[in-house]
Amino acid sequence: PDAASQLAQTLRARRLLELRRAAGLVLVELTSSEEDPARTAELLTRALGIRHTPVDAPRAWLELERPEVSAAAVLSALLGAAAWDGATKALGPAWWTSADATRRVPVLLEAQFDAPSAAMLLARQLE
């Protein structure tokens, strides 16, 4: 693969890891407590694919926000990836260089993403 393809693949992997991390933290906030470090470690291990132990749990608790703040990070990551994919499918792989993109991207976003469908997408990802 050429350098551009490798960069694109690396960025997709990074976005996925950030999404998994944010979703893991939401689950920790909603279903775990500081009194149960084993549960926190289990959730982070599942979310990130990296083994966490109860000793690692206090670090996770330092990073927590209110659930609605973390959920917003998850939702924005999901919608950002979906918007990128939608624009790529509708306008082609180099859509950001298209003069037509300035006019079409807002219409594309408005047509594809409304609040109820975004909430459903988030709920499915957190199941």
N, C-alpha and C positions, 0 to 999 in steps of 0.2 A: 504494500500500500504506500501511496505517496504521503508526504508530510501533512498535507491538508486533511486527508482521510484519517490519519493517525490523530491529529489534533481534534477533529470532530468526534472521533470515538472516545478520546480521553475526556472531552467536555461532557459528552453524554454520560459516561461512567461517573464523573464527578457530580453531575446533577442528580443522578440516581442515588448516589451515596448520601448527598445532602437531604434528599427527600426521605430516604429510609431513616436517617438520623432524626430528622424533625418528627417523623411519624412515631419513631420509637420513644422520643421524649414526650410526645402527647400521651402515648399509652402509659408511660411511667407516671405522668402527672395524674392520669385518670384512674389507674388501677393498682398503684403501688403506694408504699409509704416509706418514710425513713426508718421505720421500725422493721421493715421487711427487705433488707438488702439483697436477699437471695432472689426475690421476685424482680427487683430492679435489674439485677444482673441477667436474669433469664430474658427479660424483655429487650434489653440492649443487645444481647447475644443474637436473638432472633432478628432484630431490626437491622443490625449492622453486619451480621455474618462473621463477627469476630468474638471469640470467647471472652466474656466478662465474668468476673468473680464478685462475690459480695464485697470484697475489699475495694473494688472499682466503683461501687454504687454511690458513695458520698460525692465523688466528682460529678456524677450525673445530676445529683440534686443541686449542686452549685449552679448548674447551667439552666435549670428549669425556669420557665416563665409561667404566667397564668395560662391555663389550657387554651383560652381563646386566642392568645398571642401566638402560641405554638401552632395551633390549628390554622391560623392565618398563614404561617410560613409554609405549612404543608399544602394548603390550598393554592398559594401563589406558585409554588414549585410545580404542582400538577397542571395548573392553568397555563403557566409559561411553557412547559413542554408540549402541552396540547396545542397551544397557539402556534408554536414553532412548526409542529408537524402539520397542522392545518394549513398554514401559509405555504409550506413547502409543497404540499399536495395540490393546493389551488393555484399557486403562482410559479412553481418550479423551484429547483434546488438553490438557485441564486436569487431568490425573491427579494432580498434586501437591497439588491442593486437595481431593481426594476423601477423605472419612473412611474409605472402604473401602481406600484405597491402603496404609494402614499394615499391613493384614492381607495384601493381595494382592501387593504388590511383592516381598517376600522369597520368596514361593512362585513368582512369575513368574521371578525371577532364578535360583532354584535349578533350576527346570525347564528354563530355556533355556541356561544357561551352566555347563558342566562343564569341567574343566581340559583334556581332550583336544580338545574342540571349540574352545576358546579358542586353544590352541596351533596348531591347523590354520588358524584364521582369521588369526592372526598370520603364519604361514608363507606363506599366499596373498598377503597384503598386501606382504610383503617380496620376492616373486618378481620 
